[in-house]
Amino acid sequence: MCAHLANNTTASILKAKIVNSAQNIDTSPSTPLTFLIFHLPYTDHSTLLHRPLPPAILNPFHQQQIHRLALYQKPINSISDRPSMASETNQPGSDSTTPVNGEIKPKIALITGITGQDGSYLTEFLLDKGYEVHGLIRRSSNFNTQRINHIYIDPHNAHKARMKLHYADLSDASSLRRWLDTINPDEVYNLAAQSHVAVSFEIPDYTADVVATGALRLLEAVRSHIAATGRSQIKYYQAGSSEMFGSTPPPQSETTPFHPRSPYAASKCAAHWYTVNYREAYGLYACNGILFNHESPRRGENFVTRKITRAVGRIKVGLQNKLFLGNLQASRDWGFAGDYVEAMWMMLQQEKPDDYVVATEESHTVEEFLEVAFGYVGLNWKDHVVIDKRYFRPAEVDNLKGDSSKTRKVLGWKPKVGFEQLVKMMVEEDIDLAKREKVLVDAGFMDAQQQP
Ligand SMILES: C[C@H]1O[C@H](OP(=O)(O)OP(=O)(O)OC[C@H]2O[C@@H](n3cnc4c(=O)[nH]c(N)nc43)[C@H](O)[C@@H]2O)[C@@H](O)[C@@H](O)C1=O
């Protein structure tokens, strides 16, 4: 692979052009390869890896990493084809160890939705605490593991692997029970969902099946696993959503009535109550985290914050000019996803299970987000934003602002990243990403795609 990269004539011909466009890119060994490649979302990275990547943006260190990654970018047809993954550098911490017969054993977590934004942050968090992390992934003909590729390790070092992936699906009850029986987790985090509110109007049955019935299937799998094995110490986390409050005015707390405004939100309400019911009926240690919007540079590109920051980056480097959006007056309580996964974990460390609202307690409109994001790079959003009716929803949630006083008091949690800092973090990462994208576009390695 390295020789192929170095000798390829296409790459040599393009070199001069690329050197020019790559002037502003930091390609030192300290720059994570993720910046160069894996932060090109929705790119088929496996294809990139098998193309002659421009040497101008790859030093020998990165080439070595690509060689390593290319080895593991093989199609995953079976579990044995997709070996266990983990961070090699993480050492088990004291938080997660349980002595069994005098032996120290790491705690075991099972995460559905491990390939999503929250799944990736939670995995990093738990690995750092010394957990062994198992993730359930859906089969897909395209790789959908971009967010966790950076913690992927050599399958031949399987003894070091503390993150493992398994095929399962929330719509397949037997797979859920089988993995519970195989893995014997201490903690189960149900983060998987069809999580896009607007899309839930397009695919309501599927959304209900995965979000509502999927949660019920997993709860039932946990209940029957406990009944069969006696492992009553198992703890369950259900990812709830501020969307459940819908049209109920702010501030919204654990005692605020739900008034869902979409199939997604109604399904989340069902999942919430299934979780409460299993706690009350069977004594399951089950918690609902009612999380307000939480964002990051890993946010999916068709959620409004990331859609905006991706556009800011691409407009800044000349890859895009217009940004099409819907309702700019909707107001959201936006926090940083990295902060919120800590709250999930904290909920499962309490003596008793309960439900908690996780929020920054600040609300901003989409327009305010635009002002800060475009303003950060000296642009005026009004020069670029075009209102497109297709992004309006059949029923909107106008105003969400959480009251997280219970969470702050009982768990001792509070957000570390504020609104402006969050926007800045996302814009900075997306400018870097756009610069790298431009190198590849200019060199003919990818098209300048339009916005999602
Ligand atoms: C907590 C909750 O958080 C998220 O749900 P969401 O709040 O619907 O997030 P969003 O980023 O799609 O929309 C935010 C607001 O922005 C408005 N908006 C305007 N123009 C566009 C637009 O062009 N695209 C999108 N997506 N939204 C737009 C849109 O109408 C809405 O009022 C999910 O993680 C969900 O899973 C979840 O649980």
The ligand as an SDF file (V2000), in Angstrom:
LIG
                    3D

 38 41  0  0  0  0  0  0  0  0999 V2000
  -33.2930   16.1160   21.5670 C   0  0  0  0  0  0  0  0  0  0  0  0
  -33.5660   15.8720   20.1190 C   0  0  0  0  0  0  0  0  0  0  0  0
  -32.6380   16.6440   19.3510 O   0  0  0  0  0  0  0  0  0  0  0  0
  -32.6850   16.4510   17.9590 C   0  0  0  0  0  0  0  0  0  0  0  0
  -33.9490   16.7910   17.4250 O   0  0  0  0  0  0  0  0  0  0  0  0
  -34.2870   18.2200   16.8180 P   0  0  0  0  0  0  0  0  0  0  0  0
  -34.4370   19.2170   17.9190 O   0  0  0  0  0  0  0  0  0  0  0  0
  -35.4220   18.0580   15.9120 O   0  0  0  0  0  0  0  0  0  0  0  0
  -32.9310   18.5880   16.0380 O   0  0  0  0  0  0  0  0  0  0  0  0
  -32.6620   19.2230   14.6220 P   0  0  0  0  0  0  0  0  0  0  0  0
  -31.2600   19.6820   14.6670 O   0  0  0  0  0  0  0  0  0  0  0  0
  -33.0430   18.3100   13.5160 O   0  0  0  0  0  0  0  0  0  0  0  0
  -33.6600   20.4760   14.5620 O   0  0  0  0  0  0  0  0  0  0  0  0
  -33.5900   21.5360   15.4650 C   0  0  0  0  0  0  0  0  0  0  0  0
  -34.5250   22.6650   15.0290 C   0  0  0  0  0  0  0  0  0  0  0  0
  -33.9760   23.2370   13.8530 O   0  0  0  0  0  0  0  0  0  0  0  0
  -35.0440   23.4750   12.9230 C   0  0  0  0  0  0  0  0  0  0  0  0
  -34.4900   23.5410   11.5680 N   0  0  0  0  0  0  0  0  0  0  0  0
  -34.5260   24.6140   10.7470 C   0  0  0  0  0  0  0  0  0  0  0  0
  -33.9740   24.3200    9.5680 N   0  0  0  0  0  0  0  0  0  0  0  0
  -33.5660   23.0190    9.6470 C   0  0  0  0  0  0  0  0  0  0  0  0
  -32.9290   22.1610    8.7190 C   0  0  0  0  0  0  0  0  0  0  0  0
  -32.6140   22.5230    7.5910 O   0  0  0  0  0  0  0  0  0  0  0  0
  -32.6460   20.8900    9.1680 N   0  0  0  0  0  0  0  0  0  0  0  0
  -32.9720   20.4630   10.4310 C   0  0  0  0  0  0  0  0  0  0  0  0
  -32.6580   19.2020   10.8210 N   0  0  0  0  0  0  0  0  0  0  0  0
  -33.5990   21.2680   11.3160 N   0  0  0  0  0  0  0  0  0  0  0  0
  -33.8900   22.5240   10.9280 C   0  0  0  0  0  0  0  0  0  0  0  0
  -35.9850   22.3090   13.1560 C   0  0  0  0  0  0  0  0  0  0  0  0
  -37.2700   22.5990   12.6230 O   0  0  0  0  0  0  0  0  0  0  0  0
  -35.9290   22.2000   14.6530 C   0  0  0  0  0  0  0  0  0  0  0  0
  -36.8670   23.0460   15.2470 O   0  0  0  0  0  0  0  0  0  0  0  0
  -32.4280   14.9960   17.6590 C   0  0  0  0  0  0  0  0  0  0  0  0
  -31.1690   14.6120   18.1490 O   0  0  0  0  0  0  0  0  0  0  0  0
  -33.4930   14.1170   18.3340 C   0  0  0  0  0  0  0  0  0  0  0  0
  -33.1180   12.7550   18.1450 O   0  0  0  0  0  0  0  0  0  0  0  0
  -33.5950   14.4430   19.7550 C   0  0  0  0  0  0  0  0  0  0  0  0
  -33.8380   13.5740   20.5830 O   0  0  0  0  0  0  0  0  0  0  0  0
  1  2  1  0
  2  3  1  0
  2 37  1  0
  3  4  1  0
  4  5  1  0
  4 33  1  0
  5  6  1  0
  6  7  2  0
  6  8  1  0
  6  9  1  0
  9 10  1  0
 10 11  2  0
 10 12  1  0
 10 13  1  0
 13 14  1  0
 14 15  1  0
 15 16  1  0
 15 31  1  0
 16 17  1  0
 17 18  1  0
 17 29  1  0
 18 19  1  0
 18 28  1  0
 19 20  2  0
 20 21  1  0
 21 22  1  0
 21 28  2  0
 22 23  2  0
 22 24  1  0
 24 25  1  0
 25 26  1  0
 25 27  2  0
 27 28  1  0
 29 30  1  0
 29 31  1  0
 31 32  1  0
 33 34  1  0
 33 35  1  0
 35 36  1  0
 35 37  1  0
 37 38  2  0
M  END
$$$$
